Amino acid sequence: MSEQNTEQTIKVRQVTDVQASWTEDQRGEPGSFTIQLILDDGAEEYVLQPTASDTKVMLKLFRSTDKVYFDLGNKVLIPSNVF
């Protein structure tokens, strides 16, 4: 199996960096959040578009655990522990 094929079969990756941003859609209107996940030190990236309340919860989750994984196939964040 080639290296490229191996990379494509990996479905769960560690989130190694997170970039949260907010964008104004229209002046005076609610904006939108995005959370960019850097996976396995840049091997892959994925952008989430959560609601404002989900963004708040997700950022707390990232701060409260040592490691977070992301399942690319099922689009699921997996914290290593939350306690």
HTML snippet that shows the backbone in 3Dmol.js (N, CA, C, O; Angstrom):
<script src="https://3Dmol.org/build/3Dmol-min.js"></script>
<div id="view" style="width:600px;height:400px;position:relative"></div>
<script>
const pdb = `
ATOM      1  N   MET A   1       0.853  -1.175   0.000  1.00  0.00           N
ATOM      2  CA  MET A   1       0.000   0.000   0.000  1.00  0.00           C
ATOM      3  C   MET A   1       0.900   1.239   0.000  1.00  0.00           C
ATOM      4  O   MET A   1       1.842   1.318   0.788  1.00  0.00           O
ATOM      5  N   SER A   2       0.625   2.174  -0.849  1.00  0.00           N
ATOM      6  CA  SER A   2       1.440   3.378  -0.919  1.00  0.00           C
ATOM      7  C   SER A   2       1.168   4.290   0.272  1.00  0.00           C
ATOM      8  O   SER A   2       0.152   4.160   0.955  1.00  0.00           O
ATOM      9  N   GLU A   3       2.096   5.214   0.509  1.00  0.00           N
ATOM     10  CA  GLU A   3       1.953   6.149   1.625  1.00  0.00           C
ATOM     11  C   GLU A   3       0.686   6.993   1.479  1.00  0.00           C
ATOM     12  O   GLU A   3      -0.005   7.255   2.463  1.00  0.00           O
ATOM     13  N   GLN A   4       0.383   7.418   0.251  1.00  0.00           N
ATOM     14  CA  GLN A   4      -0.809   8.233   0.017  1.00  0.00           C
ATOM     15  C   GLN A   4      -2.075   7.450   0.351  1.00  0.00           C
ATOM     16  O   GLN A   4      -2.994   8.000   0.958  1.00  0.00           O
ATOM     17  N   ASN A   5      -2.141   6.186  -0.031  1.00  0.00           N
ATOM     18  CA  ASN A   5      -3.307   5.365   0.287  1.00  0.00           C
ATOM     19  C   ASN A   5      -3.442   5.154   1.789  1.00  0.00           C
ATOM     20  O   ASN A   5      -4.554   5.137   2.316  1.00  0.00           O
ATOM     21  N   THR A   6      -2.318   4.993   2.481  1.00  0.00           N
ATOM     22  CA  THR A   6      -2.344   4.844   3.931  1.00  0.00           C
ATOM     23  C   THR A   6      -2.905   6.097   4.580  1.00  0.00           C
ATOM     24  O   THR A   6      -3.739   6.000   5.480  1.00  0.00           O
ATOM     25  N   GLU A   7      -2.467   7.269   4.144  1.00  0.00           N
ATOM     26  CA  GLU A   7      -2.972   8.532   4.693  1.00  0.00           C
ATOM     27  C   GLU A   7      -4.483   8.657   4.490  1.00  0.00           C
ATOM     28  O   GLU A   7      -5.181   9.178   5.360  1.00  0.00           O
ATOM     29  N   GLN A   8      -4.982   8.194   3.370  1.00  0.00           N
ATOM     30  CA  GLN A   8      -6.409   8.318   3.078  1.00  0.00           C
ATOM     31  C   GLN A   8      -7.255   7.361   3.911  1.00  0.00           C
ATOM     32  O   GLN A   8      -8.447   7.611   4.095  1.00  0.00           O
ATOM     33  N   THR A   9      -6.677   6.277   4.417  1.00  0.00           N
ATOM     34  CA  THR A   9      -7.449   5.326   5.207  1.00  0.00           C
ATOM     35  C   THR A   9      -7.553   5.721   6.669  1.00  0.00           C
ATOM     36  O   THR A   9      -8.373   5.160   7.395  1.00  0.00           O
ATOM     37  N   ILE A  10      -6.746   6.670   7.121  1.00  0.00           N
ATOM     38  CA  ILE A  10      -6.807   7.115   8.512  1.00  0.00           C
ATOM     39  C   ILE A  10      -8.065   7.948   8.700  1.00  0.00           C
ATOM     40  O   ILE A  10      -8.255   8.961   8.027  1.00  0.00           O
ATOM     41  N   LYS A  11      -8.915   7.521   9.611  1.00  0.00           N
ATOM     42  CA  LYS A  11     -10.192   8.204   9.814  1.00  0.00           C
ATOM     43  C   LYS A  11     -10.239   8.984  11.127  1.00  0.00           C
ATOM     44  O   LYS A  11     -11.019   9.929  11.242  1.00  0.00           O
ATOM     45  N   VAL A  12      -9.428   8.617  12.119  1.00  0.00           N
ATOM     46  CA  VAL A  12      -9.408   9.319  13.399  1.00  0.00           C
ATOM     47  C   VAL A  12      -8.031   9.933  13.583  1.00  0.00           C
ATOM     48  O   VAL A  12      -7.017   9.237  13.538  1.00  0.00           O
ATOM     49  N   ARG A  13      -8.005  11.229  13.790  1.00  0.00           N
ATOM     50  CA  ARG A  13      -6.738  11.949  13.943  1.00  0.00           C
ATOM     51  C   ARG A  13      -6.774  12.791  15.215  1.00  0.00           C
ATOM     52  O   ARG A  13      -7.843  13.187  15.680  1.00  0.00           O
ATOM     53  N   GLN A  14      -5.597  13.059  15.769  1.00  0.00           N
ATOM     54  CA  GLN A  14      -5.504  13.904  16.955  1.00  0.00           C
ATOM     55  C   GLN A  14      -5.587  15.370  16.548  1.00  0.00           C
ATOM     56  O   GLN A  14      -4.957  15.795  15.579  1.00  0.00           O
ATOM     57  N   VAL A  15      -6.365  16.127  17.294  1.00  0.00           N
ATOM     58  CA  VAL A  15      -6.446  17.579  17.093  1.00  0.00           C
ATOM     59  C   VAL A  15      -5.214  18.173  17.768  1.00  0.00           C
ATOM     60  O   VAL A  15      -5.084  18.117  18.991  1.00  0.00           O
ATOM     61  N   THR A  16      -4.309  18.741  16.969  1.00  0.00           N
ATOM     62  CA  THR A  16      -3.074  19.295  17.532  1.00  0.00           C
ATOM     63  C   THR A  16      -3.101  20.813  17.633  1.00  0.00           C
ATOM     64  O   THR A  16      -2.237  21.396  18.289  1.00  0.00           O
ATOM     65  N   ASP A  17      -4.060  21.461  17.006  1.00  0.00           N
ATOM     66  CA  ASP A  17      -4.216  22.905  17.136  1.00  0.00           C
ATOM     67  C   ASP A  17      -5.642  23.274  16.746  1.00  0.00           C
ATOM     68  O   ASP A  17      -6.286  22.581  15.958  1.00  0.00           O
ATOM     69  N   VAL A  18      -6.122  24.380  17.312  1.00  0.00           N
ATOM     70  CA  VAL A  18      -7.484  24.845  17.061  1.00  0.00           C
ATOM     71  C   VAL A  18      -7.428  26.342  16.788  1.00  0.00           C
ATOM     72  O   VAL A  18      -6.764  27.084  17.512  1.00  0.00           O
ATOM     73  N   GLN A  19      -8.124  26.785  15.744  1.00  0.00           N
ATOM     74  CA  GLN A  19      -8.208  28.214  15.430  1.00  0.00           C
ATOM     75  C   GLN A  19      -9.682  28.572  15.342  1.00  0.00           C
ATOM     76  O   GLN A  19     -10.384  28.133  14.431  1.00  0.00           O
ATOM     77  N   ALA A  20     -10.148  29.376  16.301  1.00  0.00           N
ATOM     78  CA  ALA A  20     -11.545  29.806  16.296  1.00  0.00           C
ATOM     79  C   ALA A  20     -11.637  31.207  15.709  1.00  0.00           C
ATOM     80  O   ALA A  20     -10.790  32.058  15.984  1.00  0.00           O
ATOM     81  N   SER A  21     -12.660  31.445  14.905  1.00  0.00           N
ATOM     82  CA  SER A  21     -12.869  32.778  14.342  1.00  0.00           C
ATOM     83  C   SER A  21     -14.354  33.094  14.266  1.00  0.00           C
ATOM     84  O   SER A  21     -15.212  32.212  14.260  1.00  0.00           O
ATOM     85  N   TRP A  22     -14.616  34.396  14.208  1.00  0.00           N
ATOM     86  CA  TRP A  22     -15.966  34.898  14.056  1.00  0.00           C
ATOM     87  C   TRP A  22     -15.970  35.829  12.857  1.00  0.00           C
ATOM     88  O   TRP A  22     -15.055  36.635  12.687  1.00  0.00           O
ATOM     89  N   THR A  23     -16.993  35.721  12.029  1.00  0.00           N
ATOM     90  CA  THR A  23     -17.099  36.539  10.823  1.00  0.00           C
ATOM     91  C   THR A  23     -18.418  37.297  10.837  1.00  0.00           C
ATOM     92  O   THR A  23     -19.479  36.727  11.095  1.00  0.00           O
ATOM     93  N   GLU A  24     -18.330  38.598  10.554  1.00  0.00           N
ATOM     94  CA  GLU A  24     -19.536  39.409  10.438  1.00  0.00           C
ATOM     95  C   GLU A  24     -20.187  39.085   9.098  1.00  0.00           C
ATOM     96  O   GLU A  24     -19.548  39.177   8.050  1.00  0.00           O
ATOM     97  N   ASP A  25     -21.469  38.703   9.139  1.00  0.00           N
ATOM     98  CA  ASP A  25     -22.176  38.404   7.891  1.00  0.00           C
ATOM     99  C   ASP A  25     -22.716  39.693   7.271  1.00  0.00           C
ATOM    100  O   ASP A  25     -22.437  39.996   6.111  1.00  0.00           O
ATOM    101  N   GLN A  26     -23.484  40.443   8.046  1.00  0.00           N
ATOM    102  CA  GLN A  26     -23.989  41.741   7.612  1.00  0.00           C
ATOM    103  C   GLN A  26     -23.926  42.684   8.807  1.00  0.00           C
ATOM    104  O   GLN A  26     -24.125  42.261   9.945  1.00  0.00           O
ATOM    105  N   ARG A  27     -23.657  43.923   8.559  1.00  0.00           N
ATOM    106  CA  ARG A  27     -23.529  44.934   9.611  1.00  0.00           C
ATOM    107  C   ARG A  27     -24.761  44.908  10.512  1.00  0.00           C
ATOM    108  O   ARG A  27     -25.890  45.037  10.038  1.00  0.00           O
ATOM    109  N   GLY A  28     -24.535  44.741  11.815  1.00  0.00           N
ATOM    110  CA  GLY A  28     -25.620  44.747  12.780  1.00  0.00           C
ATOM    111  C   GLY A  28     -26.382  43.439  12.913  1.00  0.00           C
ATOM    112  O   GLY A  28     -27.297  43.340  13.731  1.00  0.00           O
ATOM    113  N   GLU A  29     -26.027  42.447  12.135  1.00  0.00           N
ATOM    114  CA  GLU A  29     -26.682  41.144  12.185  1.00  0.00           C
ATOM    115  C   GLU A  29     -25.765  40.137  12.877  1.00  0.00           C
ATOM    116  O   GLU A  29     -24.559  40.364  12.972  1.00  0.00           O
ATOM    117  N   PRO A  30     -26.326  39.025  13.362  1.00  0.00           N
ATOM    118  CA  PRO A  30     -25.475  37.999  13.967  1.00  0.00           C
ATOM    119  C   PRO A  30     -24.439  37.484  12.956  1.00  0.00           C
ATOM    120  O   PRO A  30     -24.719  37.359  11.764  1.00  0.00           O
ATOM    121  N   GLY A  31     -23.260  37.197  13.458  1.00  0.00           N
ATOM    122  CA  GLY A  31     -22.210  36.659  12.602  1.00  0.00           C
ATOM    123  C   GLY A  31     -22.185  35.141  12.668  1.00  0.00           C
ATOM    124  O   GLY A  31     -23.131  34.509  13.138  1.00  0.00           O
ATOM    125  N   SER A  32     -21.097  34.570  12.193  1.00  0.00           N
ATOM    126  CA  SER A  32     -20.967  33.114  12.226  1.00  0.00           C
ATOM    127  C   SER A  32     -19.579  32.728  12.728  1.00  0.00           C
ATOM    128  O   SER A  32     -18.590  33.415  12.475  1.00  0.00           O
ATOM    129  N   PHE A  33     -19.539  31.623  13.437  1.00  0.00           N
ATOM    130  CA  PHE A  33     -18.299  31.094  13.980  1.00  0.00           C
ATOM    131  C   PHE A  33     -17.778  29.963  13.109  1.00  0.00           C
ATOM    132  O   PHE A  33     -18.549  29.228  12.492  1.00  0.00           O
ATOM    133  N   THR A  34     -16.467  29.837  13.068  1.00  0.00           N
ATOM    134  CA  THR A  34     -15.826  28.662  12.487  1.00  0.00           C
ATOM    135  C   THR A  34     -14.727  28.226  13.438  1.00  0.00           C
ATOM    136  O   THR A  34     -14.091  29.049  14.096  1.00  0.00           O
ATOM    137  N   ILE A  35     -14.516  26.929  13.500  1.00  0.00           N
ATOM    138  CA  ILE A  35     -13.419  26.365  14.271  1.00  0.00           C
ATOM    139  C   ILE A  35     -12.623  25.483  13.315  1.00  0.00           C
ATOM    140  O   ILE A  35     -13.118  24.475  12.812  1.00  0.00           O
ATOM    141  N   GLN A  36     -11.382  25.889  13.080  1.00  0.00           N
ATOM    142  CA  GLN A  36     -10.505  25.121  12.209  1.00  0.00           C
ATOM    143  C   GLN A  36      -9.711  24.155  13.069  1.00  0.00           C
ATOM    144  O   GLN A  36      -9.011  24.563  13.996  1.00  0.00           O
ATOM    145  N   LEU A  37      -9.825  22.878  12.758  1.00  0.00           N
ATOM    146  CA  LEU A  37      -9.081  21.850  13.464  1.00  0.00           C
ATOM    147  C   LEU A  37      -7.833  21.502  12.654  1.00  0.00           C
ATOM    148  O   LEU A  37      -7.929  21.140  11.482  1.00  0.00           O
ATOM    149  N   ILE A  38      -6.679  21.612  13.273  1.00  0.00           N
ATOM    150  CA  ILE A  38      -5.434  21.144  12.664  1.00  0.00           C
ATOM    151  C   ILE A  38      -5.219  19.744  13.218  1.00  0.00           C
ATOM    152  O   ILE A  38      -5.121  19.553  14.430  1.00  0.00           O
ATOM    153  N   LEU A  39      -5.147  18.782  12.334  1.00  0.00           N
ATOM    154  CA  LEU A  39      -5.084  17.386  12.742  1.00  0.00           C
ATOM    155  C   LEU A  39      -3.701  16.801  12.485  1.00  0.00           C
ATOM    156  O   LEU A  39      -3.122  16.984  11.415  1.00  0.00           O
ATOM    157  N   ASP A  40      -3.181  16.089  13.495  1.00  0.00           N
ATOM    158  CA  ASP A  40      -1.869  15.440  13.401  1.00  0.00           C
ATOM    159  C   ASP A  40      -0.803  16.381  12.849  1.00  0.00           C
ATOM    160  O   ASP A  40      -0.132  16.072  11.865  1.00  0.00           O
ATOM    161  N   ASP A  41      -0.659  17.540  13.504  1.00  0.00           N
ATOM    162  CA  ASP A  41       0.375  18.528  13.158  1.00  0.00           C
ATOM    163  C   ASP A  41       0.346  18.960  11.692  1.00  0.00           C
ATOM    164  O   ASP A  41       1.394  19.185  11.086  1.00  0.00           O
ATOM    165  N   GLY A  42      -0.844  19.074  11.133  1.00  0.00           N
ATOM    166  CA  GLY A  42      -0.990  19.581   9.773  1.00  0.00           C
ATOM    167  C   GLY A  42      -1.168  18.525   8.706  1.00  0.00           C
ATOM    168  O   GLY A  42      -1.233  18.858   7.523  1.00  0.00           O
ATOM    169  N   ALA A  43      -1.248  17.257   9.087  1.00  0.00           N
ATOM    170  CA  ALA A  43      -1.474  16.209   8.087  1.00  0.00           C
ATOM    171  C   ALA A  43      -2.816  16.403   7.396  1.00  0.00           C
ATOM    172  O   ALA A  43      -2.998  16.026   6.238  1.00  0.00           O
ATOM    173  N   GLU A  44      -3.753  16.999   8.130  1.00  0.00           N
ATOM    174  CA  GLU A  44      -5.074  17.261   7.566  1.00  0.00           C
ATOM    175  C   GLU A  44      -5.698  18.408   8.353  1.00  0.00           C
ATOM    176  O   GLU A  44      -5.288  18.690   9.478  1.00  0.00           O
ATOM    177  N   GLU A  45      -6.681  19.060   7.766  1.00  0.00           N
ATOM    178  CA  GLU A  45      -7.424  20.133   8.422  1.00  0.00           C
ATOM    179  C   GLU A  45      -8.904  19.897   8.190  1.00  0.00           C
ATOM    180  O   GLU A  45      -9.309  19.285   7.201  1.00  0.00           O
ATOM    181  N   TYR A  46      -9.703  20.397   9.126  1.00  0.00           N
ATOM    182  CA  TYR A  46     -11.144  20.295   8.979  1.00  0.00           C
ATOM    183  C   TYR A  46     -11.761  21.538   9.605  1.00  0.00           C
ATOM    184  O   TYR A  46     -11.313  21.976  10.665  1.00  0.00           O
ATOM    185  N   VAL A  47     -12.774  22.114   8.974  1.00  0.00           N
ATOM    186  CA  VAL A  47     -13.416  23.321   9.481  1.00  0.00           C
ATOM    187  C   VAL A  47     -14.843  22.992   9.914  1.00  0.00           C
ATOM    188  O   VAL A  47     -15.645  22.459   9.147  1.00  0.00           O
ATOM    189  N   LEU A  48     -15.130  23.330  11.177  1.00  0.00           N
ATOM    190  CA  LEU A  48     -16.468  23.170  11.727  1.00  0.00           C
ATOM    191  C   LEU A  48     -17.177  24.516  11.678  1.00  0.00           C
ATOM    192  O   LEU A  48     -16.524  25.557  11.747  1.00  0.00           O
ATOM    193  N   GLN A  49     -18.495  24.514  11.561  1.00  0.00           N
ATOM    194  CA  GLN A  49     -19.285  25.740  11.555  1.00  0.00           C
ATOM    195  C   GLN A  49     -20.372  25.641  12.623  1.00  0.00           C
ATOM    196  O   GLN A  49     -21.555  25.530  12.301  1.00  0.00           O
ATOM    197  N   PRO A  50     -19.967  25.683  13.902  1.00  0.00           N
ATOM    198  CA  PRO A  50     -20.929  25.513  14.988  1.00  0.00           C
ATOM    199  C   PRO A  50     -21.735  26.777  15.259  1.00  0.00           C
ATOM    200  O   PRO A  50     -21.375  27.872  14.827  1.00  0.00           O
ATOM    201  N   THR A  51     -22.837  26.595  15.986  1.00  0.00           N
ATOM    202  CA  THR A  51     -23.606  27.739  16.476  1.00  0.00           C
ATOM    203  C   THR A  51     -22.787  28.441  17.559  1.00  0.00           C
ATOM    204  O   THR A  51     -21.771  27.915  18.013  1.00  0.00           O
ATOM    205  N   ALA A  52     -23.225  29.613  17.967  1.00  0.00           N
ATOM    206  CA  ALA A  52     -22.511  30.352  19.015  1.00  0.00           C
ATOM    207  C   ALA A  52     -22.468  29.550  20.314  1.00  0.00           C
ATOM    208  O   ALA A  52     -21.421  29.482  20.958  1.00  0.00           O
ATOM    209  N   SER A  53     -23.582  28.946  20.706  1.00  0.00           N
ATOM    210  CA  SER A  53     -23.592  28.175  21.958  1.00  0.00           C
ATOM    211  C   SER A  53     -22.736  26.919  21.848  1.00  0.00           C
ATOM    212  O   SER A  53     -22.070  26.549  22.815  1.00  0.00           O
ATOM    213  N   ASP A  54     -22.736  26.263  20.708  1.00  0.00           N
ATOM    214  CA  ASP A  54     -21.876  25.090  20.517  1.00  0.00           C
ATOM    215  C   ASP A  54     -20.402  25.490  20.521  1.00  0.00           C
ATOM    216  O   ASP A  54     -19.557  24.746  21.019  1.00  0.00           O
ATOM    217  N   THR A  55     -20.094  26.659  19.969  1.00  0.00           N
ATOM    218  CA  THR A  55     -18.709  27.139  19.959  1.00  0.00           C
ATOM    219  C   THR A  55     -18.204  27.303  21.381  1.00  0.00           C
ATOM    220  O   THR A  55     -17.081  26.907  21.696  1.00  0.00           O
ATOM    221  N   LYS A  56     -19.021  27.879  22.231  1.00  0.00           N
ATOM    222  CA  LYS A  56     -18.646  28.086  23.631  1.00  0.00           C
ATOM    223  C   LYS A  56     -18.342  26.746  24.312  1.00  0.00           C
ATOM    224  O   LYS A  56     -17.332  26.612  25.002  1.00  0.00           O
ATOM    225  N   VAL A  57     -19.207  25.772  24.117  1.00  0.00           N
ATOM    226  CA  VAL A  57     -19.019  24.448  24.710  1.00  0.00           C
ATOM    227  C   VAL A  57     -17.768  23.770  24.145  1.00  0.00           C
ATOM    228  O   VAL A  57     -16.996  23.167  24.891  1.00  0.00           O
ATOM    229  N   MET A  58     -17.572  23.867  22.853  1.00  0.00           N
ATOM    230  CA  MET A  58     -16.413  23.220  22.219  1.00  0.00           C
ATOM    231  C   MET A  58     -15.100  23.817  22.721  1.00  0.00           C
ATOM    232  O   MET A  58     -14.149  23.079  22.978  1.00  0.00           O
ATOM    233  N   LEU A  59     -15.035  25.132  22.861  1.00  0.00           N
ATOM    234  CA  LEU A  59     -13.809  25.766  23.339  1.00  0.00           C
ATOM    235  C   LEU A  59     -13.514  25.355  24.778  1.00  0.00           C
ATOM    236  O   LEU A  59     -12.354  25.160  25.141  1.00  0.00           O
ATOM    237  N   LYS A  60     -14.554  25.221  25.600  1.00  0.00           N
ATOM    238  CA  LYS A  60     -14.362  24.717  26.966  1.00  0.00           C
ATOM    239  C   LYS A  60     -13.853  23.282  26.940  1.00  0.00           C
ATOM    240  O   LYS A  60     -12.987  22.911  27.732  1.00  0.00           O
ATOM    241  N   LEU A  61     -14.382  22.489  26.045  1.00  0.00           N
ATOM    242  CA  LEU A  61     -13.937  21.102  25.910  1.00  0.00           C
ATOM    243  C   LEU A  61     -12.457  21.035  25.554  1.00  0.00           C
ATOM    244  O   LEU A  61     -11.715  20.250  26.144  1.00  0.00           O
ATOM    245  N   PHE A  62     -12.021  21.845  24.599  1.00  0.00           N
ATOM    246  CA  PHE A  62     -10.618  21.848  24.195  1.00  0.00           C
ATOM    247  C   PHE A  62      -9.707  22.255  25.359  1.00  0.00           C
ATOM    248  O   PHE A  62      -8.602  21.730  25.500  1.00  0.00           O
ATOM    249  N   ARG A  63     -10.175  23.188  26.188  1.00  0.00           N
ATOM    250  CA  ARG A  63      -9.361  23.650  27.323  1.00  0.00           C
ATOM    251  C   ARG A  63      -9.338  22.651  28.472  1.00  0.00           C
ATOM    252  O   ARG A  63      -8.385  22.641  29.251  1.00  0.00           O
ATOM    253  N   SER A  64     -10.355  21.815  28.597  1.00  0.00           N
ATOM    254  CA  SER A  64     -10.494  20.953  29.769  1.00  0.00           C
ATOM    255  C   SER A  64      -9.869  19.569  29.628  1.00  0.00           C
ATOM    256  O   SER A  64      -9.886  18.792  30.583  1.00  0.00           O
ATOM    257  N   THR A  65      -9.330  19.251  28.485  1.00  0.00           N
ATOM    258  CA  THR A  65      -8.754  17.922  28.289  1.00  0.00           C
ATOM    259  C   THR A  65      -7.379  18.020  27.646  1.00  0.00           C
ATOM    260  O   THR A  65      -7.075  18.979  26.936  1.00  0.00           O
ATOM    261  N   ASP A  66      -6.557  17.017  27.906  1.00  0.00           N
ATOM    262  CA  ASP A  66      -5.204  17.010  27.346  1.00  0.00           C
ATOM    263  C   ASP A  66      -5.186  16.746  25.847  1.00  0.00           C
ATOM    264  O   ASP A  66      -4.427  17.370  25.106  1.00  0.00           O
ATOM    265  N   LYS A  67      -6.025  15.820  25.409  1.00  0.00           N
ATOM    266  CA  LYS A  67      -6.037  15.432  23.999  1.00  0.00           C
ATOM    267  C   LYS A  67      -7.469  15.325  23.499  1.00  0.00           C
ATOM    268  O   LYS A  67      -8.368  14.884  24.215  1.00  0.00           O
ATOM    269  N   VAL A  68      -7.655  15.739  22.256  1.00  0.00           N
ATOM    270  CA  VAL A  68      -8.936  15.582  21.577  1.00  0.00           C
ATOM    271  C   VAL A  68      -8.644  14.950  20.220  1.00  0.00           C
ATOM    272  O   VAL A  68      -7.676  15.309  19.549  1.00  0.00           O
ATOM    273  N   TYR A  69      -9.477  14.024  19.835  1.00  0.00           N
ATOM    274  CA  TYR A  69      -9.361  13.372  18.534  1.00  0.00           C
ATOM    275  C   TYR A  69     -10.582  13.741  17.712  1.00  0.00           C
ATOM    276  O   TYR A  69     -11.623  14.108  18.257  1.00  0.00           O
ATOM    277  N   PHE A  70     -10.448  13.641  16.393  1.00  0.00           N
ATOM    278  CA  PHE A  70     -11.570  13.926  15.500  1.00  0.00           C
ATOM    279  C   PHE A  70     -11.729  12.773  14.535  1.00  0.00           C
ATOM    280  O   PHE A  70     -10.792  12.413  13.822  1.00  0.00           O
ATOM    281  N   ASP A  71     -12.919  12.194  14.511  1.00  0.00           N
ATOM    282  CA  ASP A  71     -13.256  11.104  13.600  1.00  0.00           C
ATOM    283  C   ASP A  71     -13.771  11.732  12.306  1.00  0.00           C
ATOM    284  O   ASP A  71     -14.889  12.245  12.254  1.00  0.00           O
ATOM    285  N   LEU A  72     -12.946  11.686  11.273  1.00  0.00           N
ATOM    286  CA  LEU A  72     -13.301  12.317   9.999  1.00  0.00           C
ATOM    287  C   LEU A  72     -14.487  11.643   9.327  1.00  0.00           C
ATOM    288  O   LEU A  72     -15.293  12.311   8.679  1.00  0.00           O
ATOM    289  N   GLY A  73     -14.601  10.346   9.470  1.00  0.00           N
ATOM    290  CA  GLY A  73     -15.686   9.621   8.821  1.00  0.00           C
ATOM    291  C   GLY A  73     -17.048   9.939   9.413  1.00  0.00           C
ATOM    292  O   GLY A  73     -18.032  10.080   8.688  1.00  0.00           O
ATOM    293  N   ASN A  74     -17.100  10.053  10.739  1.00  0.00           N
ATOM    294  CA  ASN A  74     -18.365  10.287  11.427  1.00  0.00           C
ATOM    295  C   ASN A  74     -18.549  11.720  11.904  1.00  0.00           C
ATOM    296  O   ASN A  74     -19.604  12.068  12.434  1.00  0.00           O
ATOM    297  N   LYS A  75     -17.514  12.563  11.718  1.00  0.00           N
ATOM    298  CA  LYS A  75     -17.558  13.978  12.126  1.00  0.00           C
ATOM    299  C   LYS A  75     -17.836  14.108  13.625  1.00  0.00           C
ATOM    300  O   LYS A  75     -18.758  14.812  14.036  1.00  0.00           O
ATOM    301  N   VAL A  76     -17.022  13.416  14.441  1.00  0.00           N
ATOM    302  CA  VAL A  76     -17.212  13.378  15.885  1.00  0.00           C
ATOM    303  C   VAL A  76     -15.934  13.823  16.586  1.00  0.00           C
ATOM    304  O   VAL A  76     -14.847  13.343  16.267  1.00  0.00           O
ATOM    305  N   LEU A  77     -16.068  14.754  17.554  1.00  0.00           N
ATOM    306  CA  LEU A  77     -14.957  15.125  18.424  1.00  0.00           C
ATOM    307  C   LEU A  77     -14.911  14.127  19.574  1.00  0.00           C
ATOM    308  O   LEU A  77     -15.942  13.805  20.165  1.00  0.00           O
ATOM    309  N   ILE A  78     -13.711  13.638  19.890  1.00  0.00           N
ATOM    310  CA  ILE A  78     -13.555  12.624  20.920  1.00  0.00           C
ATOM    311  C   ILE A  78     -12.512  13.122  21.931  1.00  0.00           C
ATOM    312  O   ILE A  78     -11.316  13.079  21.645  1.00  0.00           O
ATOM    313  N   PRO A  79     -12.949  13.597  23.113  1.00  0.00           N
ATOM    314  CA  PRO A  79     -11.983  14.031  24.116  1.00  0.00           C
ATOM    315  C   PRO A  79     -11.352  12.813  24.795  1.00  0.00           C
ATOM    316  O   PRO A  79     -12.000  11.778  24.953  1.00  0.00           O
ATOM    317  N   SER A  80     -10.077  12.944  25.196  1.00  0.00           N
ATOM    318  CA  SER A  80      -9.408  11.816  25.855  1.00  0.00           C
ATOM    319  C   SER A  80      -9.995  11.592  27.240  1.00  0.00           C
ATOM    320  O   SER A  80     -10.136  10.449  27.673  1.00  0.00           O
ATOM    321  N   ASN A  81     -10.336  12.662  27.935  1.00  0.00           N
ATOM    322  CA  ASN A  81     -11.015  12.594  29.228  1.00  0.00           C
ATOM    323  C   ASN A  81     -11.618  13.967  29.485  1.00  0.00           C
ATOM    324  O   ASN A  81     -11.155  14.967  28.936  1.00  0.00           O
ATOM    325  N   VAL A  82     -12.623  14.014  30.297  1.00  0.00           N
ATOM    326  CA  VAL A  82     -13.247  15.303  30.589  1.00  0.00           C
ATOM    327  C   VAL A  82     -13.297  15.589  32.078  1.00  0.00           C
ATOM    328  O   VAL A  82     -13.952  16.537  32.512  1.00  0.00           O
ATOM    329  N   PHE A  83     -12.622  14.790  32.845  1.00  0.00           N
ATOM    330  CA  PHE A  83     -12.610  14.981  34.297  1.00  0.00           C
ATOM    331  C   PHE A  83     -11.208  15.229  34.769  1.00  0.00           C
ATOM    332  O   PHE A  83     -10.983  15.414  35.965  1.00  0.00           O
TER     333      PHE A  83
END
`;
const viewer = $3Dmol.createViewer("view");
viewer.addModel(pdb, "pdb");
viewer.setStyle({}, {cartoon: {color: "spectrum"}});
viewer.zoomTo();
viewer.render();
</script>
